Amino acid sequence: MVLDNLSESLKSIMRKISGSSFIDKDTIKEVTKEIQRALLKADVNVKLVLKLTNTVQERALNEKPPAGMTAQDYIIRVIYEELLKILGTDSNFDLKPQTIMLVGLYGNGKTTTAGKLARLFMKKGLSTGLIAADVHRPGAFEQLQQISGDVNCGFYGEKEEKNALKIVRNGIKELEDFKIKIIDTSGRDSLDQELIDEVHEIKEKINPDTVLFVIDATLGQQAGPQAKTLHDAVNIDGVIITKMDGTGKAGGALSAVADIQSPVYFIGTGEHMDDIQIFNPKKFLSRLLGMGDIDALMEVVKETNITEEEAEASLDKLMSGKFDLKDMYDVWEKFAKPGLLKKFFGALPLGKMPGGNKLDESQLDQADEKLRLYRVILDSMTFYELENPDVLNAKRIKRIAAGSGQGEKNVRQLLKEYNAMKKNMKSIKKNRNFKKMLKTQLKGGNFSLDDLESKML
Ligand SMILES: Nc1nc2c(ncn2[C@@H]2O[C@H](COP(=O)(O)OP(=O)(O)OP(=O)(O)O)[C@@H](O)[C@H]2O)c(=O)[nH]1
């Protein structure tokens, strides 16, 4: 996991807060000290750390928790909100056909990242071709050619050619049928004028849709000024931070880059072609704090401050069965603890799953394995398919099965369970006591799933 140590420290701070019977000034002082230590150890800039912890302290001492929320939960929410601010703006990379140019320094991981991006885009149904425009480093051509073979994507290069611009022009033409073209440019040993001129020239003459700066997390806080220099010179569209797995300085790199207002779109988390993640600050932070899907939790927390009727309406929406594959996965992920999933399904007044097959013990016991498998399949679907499962025809199912490496049978099984779940959520709606229990749970402002579990015992 990326930022392991920081994650462990923050999780234990969260546990300490939720475990304390009351929150006084000393507790808050102690907690903010521990947050400072954890962030500084992850190489986050001192000024940023002090600003964050002073704000947490000031808010925790002066703000009142909203009705129905405990002081402990509120402090956790404040820490989450303030940490989110140093992770940058929430910006999703637009997964659409485009030409992407990767720029960066020697050895920061551009070539490897080109291959990782190709695999990621192809899993989303976007055919991808790589263009070898690194004309300086011996072996760069072969390395990219090898990588494109590994990920089975398109490739263009001219081994003997020394004019990068010419290769890029020919490559764009040669790969015109590919939805995404990725240009791997020459690395440099510093952000020197030569690199800036070359990038300027390719930008001007080729006009790629997106320029991404690939930077190594081991640079720590130094990643910020480097990204800023290049951003000022060639106006990069975003950043990819590589080697987040291999360093304790990832926190410094992440927060420093976030500070220059250039979005971090992806992070590299290992040497293999699958070791890349689309970077989303909220999800990244939720995982770091071990809080599951904080987004959905925050949504529910917000709803408890609404009137009875509005709370009723939001429950109805949840149970109306009007949800898509993304929503279904979020629900599954929340109940991913096998024990809880067993109790959750066991307690629901489901009886029979529509179509006559009841959820039996063994199925639930394999819940974890099933979730892992389903995540791989869902990751191979385009956003459009996730939001519109009805478009999934035989051709799309075949592509998803191939992209995820899972058989078509598993893809069809996932869809069958999705449809069964939609029907079930509708049947729950008619069941008053389940709805009452869930509503009390929400109103109580206490959203630890264990509570839900205890109610289901
Ligand atoms: N642990 C880890 N290693 C990585 C990651 N990304 C790249 N690497 C490794 O870093 C080294 C350099 O990667 P390259 O892709 O060759 O770097 P480059 O930026 O293309 O280098 P130049 O072409 O010289 O500019 C290789 O050994 C990669 O396997 C990552 O996310 N994690």
The ligand as an ORCA input file, in Angstrom:
! r2SCAN-3c Opt
* xyz 0 1
  N       8.778      0.725     -7.692
  C       8.445      1.388     -8.802
  N       9.334      1.460     -9.850
  C       8.941      2.149    -10.953
  C       7.667      2.788    -11.052
  N       7.617      3.382    -12.288
  C       8.799      3.130    -12.910
  N       9.587      2.390    -12.106
  C      10.943      1.911    -12.395
  O      11.803      3.053    -12.536
  C      12.837      2.741    -13.483
  C      12.879      3.829    -14.567
  O      11.671      3.721    -15.308
  P      11.659      4.220    -16.848
  O      10.260      4.129    -17.303
  O      12.696      3.516    -17.637
  O      12.100      5.736    -16.669
  P      12.124      6.844    -17.804
  O      11.519      8.090    -17.229
  O      11.527      6.331    -19.047
  O      13.662      7.071    -17.977
  P      14.290      7.841    -19.219
  O      13.722      7.133    -20.429
  O      15.726      7.639    -19.021
  O      13.817      9.246    -19.111
  C      12.499      1.362    -14.055
  O      13.266      0.397    -13.371
  C      11.025      1.176    -13.698
  O      10.678     -0.188    -13.506
  C       6.784      2.682     -9.915
  O       5.653      3.217     -9.880
  N       7.218      1.986     -8.831
*
